[in-house]
Amino acid sequence: MKKVLAMLLLLAPLYYSAPTFAQNSQQSKMTECNRQAGSKKGDERKAFMKECLSAKKPMSQQEKMKACNKEATGKKGDERKAFMKECLSGKH
């Protein structure tokens, strides 16, 4: 029992200091933006990093479907089918 408690006490700081998913995601985003920035310097790099870090992630297929369904309100039959195909392909 003492060994288990000792292990828990040793591992507790690691557990509580581990980055959350959001932090990990932000860190990976920062790493990727830094890589893409390459040799840019000064204001050019600053502007690029701002744009890169604020870029929204692409919509998931489920989010696309929801948005396209909302836009397709009132369309029926072949018109709706053609609209949905175009909307979901990202050409809309």
Sequence and secondary structure as in RCSB ss.txt:
>XXXX:A:sequence
MKKVLAMLLLLAPLYYSAPTFAQNSQQSKMTECNRQAGSKKGDERKAFMKECLSAKKPMSQQEKMKACNKEATGK
KGDERKAFMKECLSGKH
>XXXX:A:secstr
 HHHHHHHHHHHHHHHHS  HHHHHHHHHHHHHHHHHTT  HHHHHHHHHHHHH      HHHHHHHHHHHTTT 
 HHHHHHHHHHHHHT  
